[in-house]
Amino acid sequence: MKRIKSDKIILSGRIFDGYIYYEGDKIVAVTSDELAYDEETDLCGLYVSAGFIDIHTHGGGGYAFEKSVDDIVEGCNFHLSHGTTTIAPTISAAPMESMAVSVANVKKAMSDERVKGTIIGSHLEGPYLSREQAGAQCADFITAPIEADYMPILEADGDSIARWSYAPENDEDEKFAKALKAHGIVAAAGHTNAIYADLKRAMAEGCNLVTHLFSCTSTITRDHGFRRLGVIETAFLEDDMYVEIICDGKHLPPELIKLIYKIKGPDKIALITDSLHLAGTKETHGFMQATEFIIEDGVCKLVDRSAFAGSIATADRLVRVAVTEADIPLVEAIRMITEVPAKIMGLDKKGTLAAGYDADIVAFDGDINVKSVFAKGEKVI
């Protein structure tokens, strides 16, 4: 039996002074009681929370998740050093044959012992997106859902696909959404020009998540004078809809983060990095699939500077921005990067410090600098 001692343990909605007891890869108890133990880690003075969960990231540390198993391993371990103990490697739009290879590589990495944290499966962001909302996704690869293309990958490796972002307005008769639901894959509306009616039909088939709200998501339009809600307004209106936000302080200004928080609340928002592979490096130029980008002002941009192309954020930065720039209480910022993504993805034993849950734990100081990380009960940082 091991225990962690801290006077700043972050539980759901409160900060607790006590102990986290864990054995192997599971938490045994979170209590102020003195229980028998064999080894103690004293983290008093540091905040201690459940490990961070990033459900949308393209890579980091110089490693892209569309590449080899080795790259996936290294990219996941890079993010682990910033508190991310659970991760969904994201694959951008590309020819389906290429995306299928990337999915297979993520599946191999899921059982690779070199991965210190937990890979919950891949996140496919494309190719079934909106050309009008492509953003940094390469328009050459974007298409409406094609059953002959997506069914083989679902049948071969659907058990390793955690989520799939797509544009619901292009999903005829919700056939693609139904296929995702049948395979237990989380459907997310992303890079989409959908209107309210489109999203309501998708929601009926299980699509209850919006990919990076305000980034490549539609807003109010007019049709012969009649106003129609877009994805943004639908997400605000529908209580059952979760949203993820790139809380890097660049994609969304603090006042917009505050607005989203005010409307949706901490139980419906997941913080995500949407980081590209150059996060954590000193490089200033790269490619995301076929899309060229530069890095300046702390964010990735298309080379013509017409739009952002992704982030160079890590999970600790998301929390720091939420707390210091958007004035969100620390316990709620932590909820949005632990409990909420765990609930979205159906991770029953992650995202919370409680008996029976995975011993994924991160400790950080008052400036949200990660000082220690435990993954599956092992101290890795």
TORGUZA-911660 format. One record per residue (C-alpha): z, y, x; residue number from 0. Coordinates in steps of 0.5 Angstrom, whole numbers, plus 2048, in hexadecimal, padded with zeros to 3 digits. Example, Ala and Ser with C-alpha at 12.3 -4.5 7.8 and 13.67 -1.06 7.14 Angstrom:
<sites>
+-----+-----+-----+-----+
:  c3 :  c2 :  c1 : pos :
+-----+-----+-----+-----+
: 810 : 7F7 : 819 :   0 :
: 80E : 7FE : 81B :   1 :
+-----+-----+-----+-----+
</sites>
This chain:
<sites>
+-----+-----+-----+-----+
:  c3 :  c2 :  c1 : pos :
+-----+-----+-----+-----+
: 800 : 800 : 800 :   0 :
: 7FE : 807 : 803 :   1 :
: 800 : 80E : 800 :   2 :
: 7FE : 815 : 800 :   3 :
: 803 : 81A : 800 :   4 :
: 801 : 821 : 7FD :   5 :
: 804 : 827 : 7FA :   6 :
: 7FD : 829 : 7F7 :   7 :
: 7FA : 823 : 7F4 :   8 :
: 7F5 : 825 : 7EF :   9 :
: 7F5 : 821 : 7E8 :  10 :
: 7F2 : 822 : 7E2 :  11 :
: 7F4 : 82A : 7E0 :  12 :
: 7FA : 82A : 7E5 :  13 :
: 7FC : 82A : 7EC :  14 :
: 801 : 825 : 7ED :  15 :
: 806 : 824 : 7F3 :  16 :
: 807 : 81D : 7F5 :  17 :
: 804 : 816 : 7F7 :  18 :
: 7FD : 812 : 7F7 :  19 :
: 7FF : 80B : 7F8 :  20 :
: 7F9 : 807 : 7F9 :  21 :
: 7F7 : 800 : 7FB :  22 :
: 7F0 : 7FD : 7FE :  23 :
: 7EB : 802 : 7FA :  24 :
: 7EF : 803 : 7F4 :  25 :
: 7F5 : 808 : 7F2 :  26 :
: 7FB : 805 : 7F0 :  27 :
: 7FF : 80B : 7EE :  28 :
: 7FF : 812 : 7EE :  29 :
: 807 : 814 : 7ED :  30 :
: 80D : 818 : 7F0 :  31 :
: 810 : 811 : 7F0 :  32 :
: 812 : 80E : 7F7 :  33 :
: 80F : 807 : 7F7 :  34 :
: 80E : 802 : 7FD :  35 :
: 809 : 804 : 802 :  36 :
: 806 : 802 : 809 :  37 :
: 803 : 808 : 80B :  38 :
: 803 : 80F : 809 :  39 :
: 7FE : 815 : 80A :  40 :
: 801 : 81C : 809 :  41 :
: 7FD : 821 : 806 :  42 :
: 802 : 826 : 804 :  43 :
: 7FF : 82D : 804 :  44 :
: 7F8 : 82B : 802 :  45 :
: 7F5 : 82A : 7FC :  46 :
: 7F3 : 822 : 7FA :  47 :
: 7EE : 820 : 7F5 :  48 :
: 7EA : 81B : 7F3 :  49 :
: 7E4 : 81A : 7F7 :  50 :
: 7DE : 81F : 7F5 :  51 :
: 7D8 : 81C : 7F1 :  52 :
: 7D1 : 81E : 7F2 :  53 :
: 7CC : 81C : 7ED :  54 :
: 7C6 : 820 : 7F0 :  55 :
: 7C5 : 821 : 7F7 :  56 :
: 7BE : 820 : 7FB :  57 :
: 7C2 : 81F : 802 :  58 :
: 7C5 : 822 : 808 :  59 :
: 7C7 : 822 : 80F :  60 :
: 7C0 : 822 : 810 :  61 :
: 7BF : 81B : 80C :  62 :
: 7BA : 81B : 806 :  63 :
: 7BC : 816 : 801 :  64 :
: 7B4 : 814 : 800 :  65 :
: 7B4 : 811 : 806 :  66 :
: 7B7 : 80B : 80A :  67 :
: 7BD : 807 : 808 :  68 :
: 7C0 : 80A : 80F :  69 :
: 7BE : 811 : 80C :  70 :
: 7C2 : 810 : 806 :  71 :
: 7C8 : 80D : 809 :  72 :
: 7C9 : 813 : 80E :  73 :
: 7C7 : 818 : 808 :  74 :
: 7CD : 815 : 804 :  75 :
: 7D2 : 815 : 80A :  76 :
: 7D0 : 81C : 80B :  77 :
: 7D2 : 81E : 804 :  78 :
: 7D8 : 81A : 805 :  79 :
: 7DB : 81E : 80A :  80 :
: 7DB : 824 : 805 :  81 :
: 7DF : 820 : 800 :  82 :
: 7D9 : 81C : 7FC :  83 :
: 7DC : 815 : 7FC :  84 :
: 7D7 : 813 : 7F6 :  85 :
: 7CF : 815 : 7F6 :  86 :
: 7C9 : 815 : 7F3 :  87 :
: 7C3 : 815 : 7F8 :  88 :
: 7BE : 819 : 7F4 :  89 :
: 7B6 : 818 : 7F5 :  90 :
: 7B1 : 81D : 7F4 :  91 :
: 7AB : 81D : 7F0 :  92 :
: 7A5 : 819 : 7F4 :  93 :
: 7A0 : 814 : 7F3 :  94 :
: 7A4 : 80E : 7EF :  95 :
: 7A2 : 809 : 7F4 :  96 :
: 7A6 : 80E : 7F9 :  97 :
: 7AC : 80F : 7F4 :  98 :
: 7AD : 807 : 7F3 :  99 :
: 7AD : 806 : 7FB : 100 :
: 7B3 : 80B : 7FB : 101 :
: 7B6 : 808 : 7F5 : 102 :
: 7B6 : 801 : 7F9 : 103 :
: 7B9 : 805 : 7FF : 104 :
: 7BF : 808 : 7FB : 105 :
: 7C0 : 801 : 7F8 : 106 :
: 7C1 : 7FE : 7FF : 107 :
: 7C5 : 804 : 801 : 108 :
: 7CA : 802 : 7FB : 109 :
: 7CC : 7FC : 7FF : 110 :
: 7CC : 7FE : 806 : 111 :
: 7D2 : 7FE : 809 : 112 :
: 7D1 : 804 : 80D : 113 :
: 7D2 : 808 : 807 : 114 :
: 7D9 : 80A : 807 : 115 :
: 7D9 : 80D : 800 : 116 :
: 7D6 : 80B : 7FA : 117 :
: 7CE : 80B : 7F8 : 118 :
: 7CE : 80B : 7F0 : 119 :
: 7C6 : 80A : 7F0 : 120 :
: 7C0 : 80F : 7F1 : 121 :
: 7BF : 815 : 7ED : 122 :
: 7B7 : 816 : 7EB : 123 :
: 7B5 : 81D : 7EA : 124 :
: 7AE : 81C : 7E8 : 125 :
: 7A8 : 81B : 7E8 : 126 :
: 7A9 : 81C : 7E0 : 127 :
: 7AA : 823 : 7E0 : 128 :
: 7A7 : 82A : 7DD : 129 :
: 7A2 : 82D : 7E2 : 130 :
: 7A4 : 834 : 7DF : 131 :
: 7AB : 832 : 7E1 : 132 :
: 7AA : 82F : 7E8 : 133 :
: 7AD : 833 : 7EC : 134 :
: 7AD : 830 : 7F3 : 135 :
: 7AB : 829 : 7F1 : 136 :
: 7A4 : 828 : 7F3 : 137 :
: 79F : 829 : 7ED : 138 :
: 79A : 824 : 7F0 : 139 :
: 79F : 81E : 7EE : 140 :
: 7A1 : 821 : 7E7 : 141 :
: 79F : 81D : 7E1 : 142 :
: 7A1 : 81B : 7DA : 143 :
: 7A5 : 814 : 7DA : 144 :
: 7A0 : 80E : 7DB : 145 :
: 7A3 : 808 : 7D8 : 146 :
: 79E : 804 : 7DD : 147 :
: 7A2 : 808 : 7E3 : 148 :
: 7A9 : 808 : 7E1 : 149 :
: 7AA : 801 : 7DE : 150 :
: 7A9 : 7FD : 7E4 : 151 :
: 7AE : 801 : 7E8 : 152 :
: 7B3 : 801 : 7E3 : 153 :
: 7B2 : 7F9 : 7E2 : 154 :
: 7B2 : 7F8 : 7EA : 155 :
: 7B8 : 7FD : 7EC : 156 :
: 7BA : 800 : 7E5 : 157 :
: 7C1 : 7FE : 7E7 : 158 :
: 7C2 : 802 : 7ED : 159 :
: 7BF : 809 : 7E9 : 160 :
: 7C5 : 80D : 7E7 : 161 :
: 7C1 : 812 : 7E4 : 162 :
: 7BA : 815 : 7E3 : 163 :
: 7B9 : 81D : 7E1 : 164 :
: 7B2 : 81E : 7DD : 165 :
: 7AF : 823 : 7D8 : 166 :
: 7B1 : 820 : 7D1 : 167 :
: 7AB : 824 : 7CE : 168 :
: 7A6 : 820 : 7D1 : 169 :
: 7A9 : 819 : 7CF : 170 :
: 7A5 : 817 : 7C9 : 171 :
: 7A9 : 814 : 7C4 : 172 :
: 7AF : 814 : 7C9 : 173 :
: 7AC : 80D : 7CC : 174 :
: 7AF : 80F : 7D3 : 175 :
: 7B6 : 811 : 7D1 : 176 :
: 7B6 : 80B : 7CD : 177 :
: 7B4 : 807 : 7D3 : 178 :
: 7BA : 80A : 7D7 : 179 :
: 7BF : 809 : 7D2 : 180 :
: 7BD : 802 : 7D2 : 181 :
: 7BE : 801 : 7D9 : 182 :
: 7C5 : 805 : 7D9 : 183 :
: 7C2 : 80B : 7DD : 184 :
: 7C4 : 812 : 7DC : 185 :
: 7BF : 816 : 7D9 : 186 :
: 7BF : 81E : 7DB : 187 :
: 7BB : 823 : 7D9 : 188 :
: 7B8 : 827 : 7DF : 189 :
: 7B2 : 82B : 7E1 : 190 :
: 7B1 : 82C : 7DA : 191 :
: 7AD : 830 : 7D5 : 192 :
: 7B0 : 82D : 7CF : 193 :
: 7B2 : 831 : 7C9 : 194 :
: 7B8 : 82F : 7C4 : 195 :
: 7B5 : 82A : 7C0 : 196 :
: 7B2 : 826 : 7C6 : 197 :
: 7B9 : 826 : 7C9 : 198 :
: 7BC : 824 : 7C2 : 199 :
: 7B8 : 81E : 7C2 : 200 :
: 7B9 : 81C : 7C9 : 201 :
: 7C1 : 81D : 7C8 : 202 :
: 7C0 : 818 : 7C2 : 203 :
: 7BE : 813 : 7C8 : 204 :
: 7C3 : 814 : 7CC : 205 :
: 7C1 : 81A : 7D0 : 206 :
: 7C7 : 81E : 7D1 : 207 :
: 7C7 : 821 : 7D8 : 208 :
: 7C3 : 827 : 7DA : 209 :
: 7C1 : 827 : 7E1 : 210 :
: 7C3 : 82E : 7E5 : 211 :
: 7C4 : 832 : 7DF : 212 :
: 7C0 : 839 : 7E0 : 213 :
: 7BC : 836 : 7E6 : 214 :
: 7B5 : 834 : 7E3 : 215 :
: 7B8 : 834 : 7DC : 216 :
: 7B4 : 837 : 7D6 : 217 :
: 7B7 : 83D : 7D2 : 218 :
: 7B6 : 840 : 7CB : 219 :
: 7AE : 841 : 7CA : 220 :
: 7AA : 843 : 7C4 : 221 :
: 7A5 : 840 : 7BF : 222 :
: 7A1 : 845 : 7BB : 223 :
: 7A7 : 849 : 7BB : 224 :
: 7AC : 843 : 7B9 : 225 :
: 7B2 : 842 : 7BF : 226 :
: 7B3 : 83B : 7C2 : 227 :
: 7B9 : 839 : 7C6 : 228 :
: 7B7 : 837 : 7CD : 229 :
: 7BB : 832 : 7D1 : 230 :
: 7C0 : 837 : 7D3 : 231 :
: 7C2 : 839 : 7CC : 232 :
: 7C2 : 832 : 7C9 : 233 :
: 7C7 : 830 : 7CF : 234 :
: 7CC : 836 : 7CD : 235 :
: 7CB : 834 : 7C5 : 236 :
: 7CC : 82C : 7C6 : 237 :
: 7D3 : 82A : 7C7 : 238 :
: 7D1 : 823 : 7C9 : 239 :
: 7CC : 826 : 7CF : 240 :
: 7CF : 826 : 7D6 : 241 :
: 7CC : 82A : 7DB : 242 :
: 7CC : 82A : 7E3 : 243 :
: 7CC : 831 : 7E7 : 244 :
: 7CA : 832 : 7EE : 245 :
: 7D0 : 836 : 7F0 : 246 :
: 7CE : 838 : 7F6 : 247 :
: 7CF : 840 : 7F5 : 248 :
: 7C7 : 841 : 7F6 : 249 :
: 7C4 : 83D : 7F0 : 250 :
: 7C8 : 840 : 7EB : 251 :
: 7CC : 847 : 7EC : 252 :
: 7D4 : 846 : 7EB : 253 :
: 7D3 : 84A : 7E4 : 254 :
: 7CE : 845 : 7E2 : 255 :
: 7D3 : 83F : 7E4 : 256 :
: 7D8 : 843 : 7E0 : 257 :
: 7D4 : 843 : 7DA : 258 :
: 7D2 : 83B : 7DA : 259 :
: 7DA : 83A : 7DB : 260 :
: 7DC : 83E : 7D5 : 261 :
: 7D7 : 83B : 7D1 : 262 :
: 7D7 : 834 : 7D3 : 263 :
: 7DE : 833 : 7D6 : 264 :
: 7E0 : 82F : 7DC : 265 :
: 7DF : 828 : 7D8 : 266 :
: 7D8 : 829 : 7D7 : 267 :
: 7D6 : 82C : 7DE : 268 :
: 7D4 : 828 : 7E4 : 269 :
: 7D4 : 82B : 7EB : 270 :
: 7CE : 829 : 7EF : 271 :
: 7CB : 82A : 7F6 : 272 :
: 7C4 : 829 : 7F5 : 273 :
: 7C4 : 829 : 7FC : 274 :
: 7BE : 828 : 801 : 275 :
: 7BE : 824 : 807 : 276 :
: 7BF : 82A : 80B : 277 :
: 7C5 : 82B : 808 : 278 :
: 7CA : 82C : 80E : 279 :
: 7C5 : 82D : 813 : 280 :
: 7C3 : 833 : 817 : 281 :
: 7BC : 832 : 815 : 282 :
: 7B8 : 837 : 811 : 283 :
: 7B2 : 834 : 80F : 284 :
: 7B0 : 82D : 80C : 285 :
: 7AC : 829 : 806 : 286 :
: 7AF : 826 : 800 : 287 :
: 7A9 : 821 : 7FF : 288 :
: 7A3 : 825 : 7FF : 289 :
: 7A7 : 82C : 7FE : 290 :
: 7A8 : 830 : 804 : 291 :
: 7AE : 834 : 804 : 292 :
: 7B2 : 839 : 808 : 293 :
: 7B9 : 83B : 809 : 294 :
: 7BC : 842 : 808 : 295 :
: 7C2 : 845 : 805 : 296 :
: 7C6 : 83F : 805 : 297 :
: 7C1 : 83B : 800 : 298 :
: 7BA : 838 : 800 : 299 :
: 7B4 : 83C : 7FE : 300 :
: 7AC : 83A : 7FD : 301 :
: 7A9 : 83D : 803 : 302 :
: 7A6 : 843 : 7FE : 303 :
: 7AD : 844 : 7FC : 304 :
: 7AB : 844 : 7F5 : 305 :
: 7B1 : 83F : 7F3 : 306 :
: 7B6 : 83B : 7F6 : 307 :
: 7B5 : 834 : 7F8 : 308 :
: 7BC : 831 : 7F8 : 309 :
: 7C2 : 832 : 7FC : 310 :
: 7C6 : 831 : 803 : 311 :
: 7CC : 830 : 7FF : 312 :
: 7D2 : 82B : 800 : 313 :
: 7D7 : 829 : 7FB : 314 :
: 7DC : 82D : 7FE : 315 :
: 7D8 : 833 : 7FD : 316 :
: 7D7 : 832 : 7F6 : 317 :
: 7DE : 832 : 7F5 : 318 :
: 7DF : 838 : 7F9 : 319 :
: 7DA : 83C : 7F5 : 320 :
: 7DD : 83A : 7EF : 321 :
: 7E4 : 83C : 7F1 : 322 :
: 7E3 : 842 : 7F5 : 323 :
: 7DD : 845 : 7F2 : 324 :
: 7DD : 843 : 7EB : 325 :
: 7E4 : 843 : 7EA : 326 :
: 7E5 : 83C : 7E7 : 327 :
: 7EC : 839 : 7E8 : 328 :
: 7EC : 834 : 7ED : 329 :
: 7EE : 82E : 7E9 : 330 :
: 7E8 : 82F : 7E4 : 331 :
: 7E3 : 830 : 7EA : 332 :
: 7E6 : 829 : 7ED : 333 :
: 7E5 : 826 : 7E6 : 334 :
: 7DE : 829 : 7E6 : 335 :
: 7DC : 825 : 7EC : 336 :
: 7E0 : 81F : 7EB : 337 :
: 7E2 : 81D : 7E4 : 338 :
: 7DC : 820 : 7E0 : 339 :
: 7D7 : 81D : 7E5 : 340 :
: 7DA : 816 : 7E4 : 341 :
: 7DA : 817 : 7DD : 342 :
: 7D3 : 818 : 7DC : 343 :
: 7D1 : 813 : 7E1 : 344 :
: 7D6 : 80E : 7DD : 345 :
: 7DA : 80C : 7E4 : 346 :
: 7E0 : 809 : 7E1 : 347 :
: 7E5 : 809 : 7E7 : 348 :
: 7E3 : 810 : 7EA : 349 :
: 7E4 : 817 : 7EA : 350 :
: 7EB : 817 : 7E9 : 351 :
: 7F2 : 815 : 7EC : 352 :
: 7F5 : 810 : 7E8 : 353 :
: 7F7 : 809 : 7E8 : 354 :
: 7F1 : 804 : 7E9 : 355 :
: 7EC : 809 : 7EB : 356 :
: 7E9 : 809 : 7F1 : 357 :
: 7EC : 80C : 7F7 : 358 :
: 7E7 : 811 : 7F9 : 359 :
: 7EB : 817 : 7FB : 360 :
: 7EA : 81E : 7FE : 361 :
: 7EF : 823 : 801 : 362 :
: 7ED : 82A : 803 : 363 :
: 7F0 : 831 : 804 : 364 :
: 7F1 : 837 : 800 : 365 :
: 7EA : 839 : 802 : 366 :
: 7E7 : 833 : 800 : 367 :
: 7E6 : 830 : 807 : 368 :
: 7E6 : 828 : 807 : 369 :
: 7EB : 826 : 80C : 370 :
: 7EC : 81E : 80A : 371 :
: 7E7 : 819 : 806 : 372 :
: 7E9 : 812 : 803 : 373 :
: 7E4 : 80E : 801 : 374 :
: 7E5 : 807 : 7FD : 375 :
: 7EC : 808 : 800 : 376 :
: 7EA : 809 : 807 : 377 :
: 7EB : 80F : 80B : 378 :
: 7E4 : 811 : 80D : 379 :
: 7E6 : 819 : 80F : 380 :
+-----+-----+-----+-----+
</sites>
